[in-house]
């Protein structure tokens, strides 16, 4: 019986009907039968570890294929109540015998007791099906405990989880066939169903942030697929992904309802809920969950007479890898190149075919995005490839207009003065010409603080038909990411307070941005400024605090919706902040959840990775960040 403390507690859920075996029966040998409860015991490990035992029980889950190579048995007649001694259920490792048993069989198992990476098991040396009838096992219907001891008490039992559950993570769904649920709602953030990134709401390192992190761990449950397959390896790509297909999605934030029992076990350092049999595909009979299907065809209405948004276009590169020397690729299951891996400056699609898939999703999403001005992040800086700096941006706008059937969109041209040395990706701004018109030339902030990030781009706009009072400035941003920890003891090293690496640089970037906005207010003759984009900082972290202390209001985030999901935690890295003069004009805000909440398997870059092809030319998973939108009421009276 495992007593291992985990940094991320989880569990897995699936179900299947109890079957009557056609396997030949035999009378039990006259041997001493050890109750499974005694094998499990109540300590950190089985008191009988290393000993030979014989147990009897009802098969509750069997996995002849998929890598688990064994089955679960539970003492007959148990499950109606929480056990007071050891758990009445145990895993039997039986690679040679598992194909001869099925759920519902009453069996006798002989073998050695061991602890396998924290899971108590019996390594079978003999398995018999018993002739006498057995009292059925009842699924334990409880609210699953969040603590280690509580879960140890019911290890390997058939359970029927009670209460509300919300999908909190699906990142590993297309790789390991697992997803995570959040149980109930937060007691710290009343009404919060998801697992919220602590530094999205509380100061980094604070007692409140630590308490939320602990609660998140207790509420998290992993749902597995009854297998140990890695679907990204060539030998497993012909096995259909569990739970999802091109039409049936499992989205973060979706309600999950149990339709059958599952088995609580412990594998790969996590508590898991396993189905009673391996799940293959989205319609398998062993699936014991229904998932709400979330439809986000368009952003919510934000009011006002003008709107501004931010959209990450996920390395939109018209310069594909096959146009350059040295590129290596991520490839599909047939060896076709999909996206650039390394070896060259391109970061997007490998070739024209893959680029068309990417572009179809980006154009679909932006065509439905209702913003009049859109800040873009992660678009190609075409100057790095010997082209006009705006070549890729111009191409995207042409595609948007082609989809609209008329010239709806225009882009903000690069200014005459650009940095001598820029990243291969950049920020950009596009707009609807019927809504706004640019005022003066755009301006790029050239400051050493952004040597490892993308330079901010500022542009003044005025409402079409409006006057000076309808003028405002938009600044596009993309701060340094949290990854690649320098681990050098500096302020950029990950201190463990939740802000990740490079926080000191992001603070400097925020400070430089504040100075930049003051200059723009003077040069563009308006106090109305919006800062939009990917700040790579959650709402309560230091860089955002620098901006709010300078007078800006974070208006892009909503309490019930976040723009990014990482390690099962939801938060907003993408923000729209307004100066006081413009914050008073805000009429509404929305985060359009079409990307971060969906499995990465739906990205163009995962096309044909599995026999279940998830690609569709729609808005879902067009990027890894969700678009942010705000509405403004601007009029001639100021």
N, C-alpha and C positions, 0 to 999 in steps of 0.2 A: 504494500500500500504506500503510495508516494506521499511525501510530506514536503515536497520541494516548493520553495518560495519562488514565484515568477514575477518578472517585471511587467508582464502583460498577461492578465488572466483571461482565459477564453473557454469556449465550449462549443459543441457542434450538434446540429439537430437534423434528423431525417427520419423517414418512417417506412414501414412496409407491413403488409398484412401478415398475420401469423398463418403459416402453411402447415398442412399435414404431410409428413414425409412418407414417401413410398419406399424408403430404404428398408432393407430387411432387418428384422428385430432379433434380439437375442436376450436370454435371461442374464441378469447381472451375476457376475462371479461373486462367490462368497468372500468378500474382502471387507476390511474396515473402511467405512465411508467417513470422510472428514467433512463436516459442514463448511461450506464456502466462507461463512462468516469467520470461522476460526483461521482459515487460510489468510484472509485479508487482515484480520486483527485490527487494533485501534492505534497502533504506534506508527512511527515514521516508515517502517517497512514491515513486510510480513514476518510474524514470529516463526514461521515455518520455512523461511527462505533457505533453499538448498536441500530441502527434504523431499522425499517421494510421498505423494498423497494420491488418494482417489476421491473424486467428488462426483456428485450427481446434480444435474440441473437442466433447465429448459433453455434451448438455444434461442437467444433473442436477436442475434445479428450474425450473419455469415458472409465471408468475403473470399471467395475462391479465386478471384482475379483482382488486379489493381494494386497488389503489393502488401496488403495487410496480412494475408496468408493465415487466417485464423478465424475464430468465432467467439462470441460471448455466451456464457451460460449464467443463469440466475436460479437460485433456489426456488423450487416449486412453491407456489402460493404466496410469494412475497411481492412487495411493491405497493401494497395498500397504504403502508405507513413508513415513515422515515425510520431506518433501523437504529436501534439503540446500541448495538454492539458493532462488529465489523460489517462492511458492505456484503450483501448476500450475492454479489455478482462478481465475475472475474473473466478476464480475457484468456483464451486458450490459443497458444501458438501451435498450429497444426497444419503446416503446409501440405502434408501428404494426405491428411484426412478431411480437410475442410470441404472438399468437393462432394463428400458423401453425406454431409449434414445440411439441414436447412432450418430456417426459423420455425419454431414450434416443436422440433424434435426434443424428446426426453433422453438425455444421454448420460453415460458414465465415462468419466475421463480420468486416466491415470497418467502421472508425469511428475516432473520436478518443478518446484516452486522457485520463482526468481523475480528479481526486480529489473525490468527493462527500461532504463532511462526514466525511472519514476513511476512506471505502470506495473502493478503486480500482475503476474501472469503464471500460467502453468504451461510448460513445454511438454506437449502431449507425447506419450509413448504408447498410448492405446486409447481408442475411442469406441464405445459400444452404444448402440441405440437400445434403450430399455423397452421391454414388452409391456410392462405395467403402465396404466394411465397415470398422468401427472396433473396435479392441480395447476391451472394456468397462472402465469405471471401477470401481474397488473402493473401498468405503467404508473410510476410514482408521480402524482399530479401535485406539484408544488411550485412556488416561486423559487427559482434556483438560487442557492446561496452564493454570495459574492466573495466569501472568505475561503481561504485554503482549507481550513479544518472542516467547514461545512461541505465542501465539495469532496474532500477525502471520504467523508462519511457515506457518500452515495456513489463512489467510484465504480464505473462499469455497469451501473444499474440502468434499466429502461426507464426513461423519464418522459413526462408530458408537461413541459414548462408552462406555467400559468402567468398571466399578466400581459402587459403590452410590450411589443418588441419593434424596434426600428432598425433598418439596415444602416450600419455605420461605416462599413468599409467593403469595397469589392476589388481592391487593387490586385489581390492574388487569385482572383476568380478564374482568369484565363491562363494562369500558370500552374497553380496547385489545386485548383478546384475548391477553394475555400472562400468564405465571406465572413463578415463579423456583424453582430447585432448589438444594439444597446438595449438593455433591459430597463423598462419603466421610464421614469423621468428623473431629472436631477433634483436633489434636495437643496443644492447650493444655488442653482439657477432655475427657479420655479418654472415648470412647464417645458423645459428644454429636453427634447427627446433624443437629440444626437449627443455624441461625445464631443464637447466643445474644447477647442485648443485653449489651454489655460491662459496663455498670454494674449489671447484675443479679448479677454474680459478683465483680467487681473494683472497687476504689475508683476513683471518677471521676478522670480525668486521670492515673492510674497507668500505669506502663510495661506492666503486664499487660493493662490495658484497651485500650491502644493496640495491643498485639500481637494481641489477639483481634479488634479491628476490622480490622486488616490481613489476618488469616487469613480472616475472614468474606468480605472482598472477593474473595480468591483462590478461595474455595470456591463463590461464587455463580455461577449460570448462569441466563440468562433463556430461557424457551421461548416462542417467538412463534407466530403463526398464519398466516404467509405473507401477511400483509396489513398495511395501515397505517390501517385503519378505526378511527374513534372511534365506538363503539356507543352513546354517549350522545347523539349528534346525530340529528336527526329523519330524515335521509336514510338512515341505516344501521340503524335499529331493526328493519327487516324482514329483516335478515340474521341468521340464527340464530347465537347465541353459540357460540364454539368450546369444545370439551372438556366442557362441563357442561350438564346439564338438571335438571329437578326431582328426578330420582332419582339421577343420576350426579354425585357431587360430587368436587371436587379439593381435598382438605383439607390444610392445613399439618400436617406430620408424617407424611403418607402416603408409603409407598414408591412410587417411580416407576421403572418398568422399560422400557427401550427395546426396541421391537419392530421397529424399522427405522432406517435412516440419516437424518441431517439435515444441514443445511448451516450451517457456521459463518460468520456475517457480522457486520457492524458497522453499526448504524443508531441514530439518536437518542442518540448518545454512549454506547452500550452494545454490548458483544459479545453476539450473539444466535445461537441455534440455530433456523433456519427449517425448516419442513417442505418437502417437495419440491413441494407445491402448497398452495393456500389451504385452510385448514380451515374448514368451515362445519358447525356442529352438533357434537353429542357423539359421533357414530358415523361421521364422515367417514373415507374410506379413506386419506387422507393423514396421519392421526394415527399417530405413530410411538412412542407411549408408552401403557403401561397404568398406571393409578393404583389403588393399594390403596384399598378403600372402608372407611373407619373408621366403626364403629358405636358410639355412646355413648348407649345407651338409659337408663342410670342411672349415678350416681356409683359409684365403688368403695366397698366396705365399709370403714368406718373404725373399727369396733369400739366398745367402751364401752357405756354405758347412756344416753347422751345426746349429741346432736350439735349443732353450731352452724355456720352458713354465712353467706356474703356473696353477694349477687346484685344486679347492676346491671340495672335494668329499663328502661333506654334511653328516658328521657323519657316515662314512662307518664303521660299527661295525659287525664283524663276531660273536661276543658275543651278541646274541639277548636277549630281555627281558625275554623270557620264560625260559632262562637258569639260572636266578637269582631270589633271594627272594626279595619281596617287590615292584616290578615294578608295576606301574599303566600305563594305555595306553590311547592314542587317538584311537578312534574306528570308523569304517565305519558305514553306516546307518543301517546295519544289526547287529551291535554289535561286529563285528570281530575286534580284536586288530590289529592296523597297525604300530604304532610307540610308543616308550617309552615316557611317559609324565613326570614321576618323581618317586621317591622312591627307586632308585637303580643307579648304576654307568653306566649302558648302556644308550646310547643316540640315538641309531639308530632304526632299525627294531624291531618289537615286536616278530616276530617268523620267521621260515625259509621261509615260503611262502612270507611274506612281504619283507624279505631280498633278495629273488630271484628277485623280481620286482625292488628293488633298484639297485641291482648289474647289472641287464640287462641294465639299463640306463647308469650307470657309465662305464661299459665295452664298450657299444656302442659309447659313447662320446670319451673315451680315445683311442679307436681303430682308430677313425677318426682324432684324434689330432696328428698333424704331427711333434711335437717336438721330438728331440732326447734325451733330458734330461727334466724330468718333476718334478717340486716341487709339493708336495701334502700337502694340509691342511685338517684338520678334519678327520684324519684316527685314528682308535682305537689304543690306547696304550695297547697292549695285556698283558703287564706286570702287569697291574692293576687287571687282572683276573687270575693271577697265571700261565700264559703261557709265552712262549718266547716273548720278546718285539716286535718282528717282525712278529708274527703269522698272524695277519690280513693283513699286508702288503704283506707277502709271498703269502697268499691266493689270493689277488687281482692280483698279477703278474701271478700266475698260470692261473687265469681266462682269463687274457689278452692274454697269450700265447695260451691257448686253442682256443680262438676266432681267433687268427692269424694262427693257424695250425702248428706253429713251435715256437721255443724259440726265440722270438723277444726281449722280455723285461726281465730285471733283476732289482733287488732293491739294494739300498745301505744298507748294514747291519749296525745295531746299533754298536757304538763303545764299547770297553770294559768298559769304564767308563761312567756311565749314572747317572743322578740326582737321589737322594734318594727319592724325593717326586715330582712326575710329575702329570700333568693333565691327565684325561682319554682320551683326544684327543692329538694328536701330529702332528708334521711335518714329512715329509719323502721325499725321492727322488727315482725315478725310471729312468731307461735309456735303450736305445737301444744298445745292445752289439756290433752291427756292426758299430756303429758310434763313440762311445767313450768307454774308459776304465777308471775305478777309479784309482786314485793315492793315495796311503797311506790310512790310516783309516779315517773314518768320525770323526767329532768332534762336540760335543754338547756344546753350550755356557751355562755355569752354572753361572748365575749372579742373584743377588737378585732383579734386575730390572724386571725380568721375573717371579716373584713369582705368579703373577696373569695372566700370559699369557703362551704361548707355547714356550719352549726353542728353539732357532735357531739351525739348523743342518747344518754344513758345510762339503762339500766334494770337493776334487780336482779331475778333469778329464783331460784326454788328448785325442786328436783326434786319432782314430785308424789309424795307418800308419803315424802319425805325430811325431814331436819331442818336445823338451822342449818348443819351441815357440808356440805350439798349446795347451799348458796347461792353465787351468783356474779353478777358484773356484766358486762353486755355494753355496749360503747360503739360506736355506729354512726358511721362517718367517711367524709368525702369531701373531701379536701384540694384546694387550688388546682391547676388543670391546668398543663401544661408549655407551652401555646401562647401566642400573642399576646405575643411578645417586646417588652418596653418599650424595649430598646436604648438605655438612658439612662446606662449606666456604673455602675449600682447593683448591689447583690448579687442583684437580681432579673433583671438582663439575662442572656441566654444567654452563658455564658463559653466555651462550646465544649468543656467537659469531659464532656459526655454527659448532664448532669442537666437540660438544657433551661432554659426561662425560669421565673422566680418561685421559684427554689430557696430564697432567703432567707426568703420568706414561708412556704413549706412547713416550713422549719426552725422558725420561730416557732410555727407551728400545732402541730408535734410537741411543742415545749416546753410550750405551753399545755395540750395534751392530757395530758401527764405530771402537771402540777399538778392537773388535773381528776380524774384517777384517784385521786390521793392523797386528795382530798376525798370521793370516792365510797366509798373503802374505809372511811372513818370513818363517814359518814352511813348507809351500807348494811350496816355491821357484817360485812364480809368482806374478806379479802385476795385473793380469787380474782377476777381481772379479765381479760376478753378485749377486745382492740381489734380491730375488724373493719371492712372496707370498702375503698374505692378511695382509696389514699393518693397516687396519681399520682407515686409514687416507686418506682424499682426497688430490689431488695433490698440492694444495696451502697451506696446513695446516702445523703446526709447526713440527711434526715428519719427514715429507718428506723434509721440509726445512733444518732440521739438517743433513740429508743425502746428500742433494745437496750442502750444504755449505761445506761438507767434501770432495767434489769433484765428487760425483756420479751424473750420468745423468739419469733422469727418461725416459726410452726409451719404456716402455710398453704401454703408453697411446697414444691415437690418438684423434685429435680434433673432429672427427665425430663419435666416438665410445667410450662408457664407459662400465665399468664392473659391475655396480650395480645400482639398482633403489630403491629409498626410498622416500616414501611420494610424489611420482610423479616426483621426481627430479633425473636426471641421472648424475652419476659421477664415478670415479675410486677409489675404495678402494684397488684394486689389482694392483701391480706394479712390474716391473722389472727394476732395477737400475744398471748401469754399472760404474765401475771405469774408469778413463780417458783412460787407456791403452786398455780397452775392448770396450768402447763406440766408439772408432775409427774404430772398426771392425764390427759394426752393419750395416746390409744390408736392414733391414726392420722390421716392427712390425705389429701386428694385435691383436685386441681383438675379440675373436670368440663369437659373440652374439647368444648364444643358451639357456641361462638360465635366466639371470636377465630380459630379455625382454619378457619372456613368463609368462602366468598366473601361479600362485602357484598351481592351480588346476591340472596341468599336472604332479606334483611331485608324486612319488610312495606313499608318505604319505597321499595323498588325494584320493587314489583309492576307488571307490564305495562310495564316500561321497554324490553323487547325482545320480539320475537315468540316467543322462548323464555321462557315465564313460569315463573319459578323458585319462586314462592310455594307453600308447603305449611304447613298449620297444625300444625307440629310444633316441637320444641325447638330445632332447628338455626338459628343466627343470630337467636335471640330478642333478643340484645343484641350489643354489640361486645366486652364483657368476659366472661371465663369465670367461673362460680361457684366459690367456694372453700369447702371443707368440712373440719371437724375433728371427731374423736370424743373424748369424755371419759368417764372412769369416776368417777362421783361416788357416794359412799356415806355412810351416817350416821356412820361412824367418822372422817370427815375426809379 
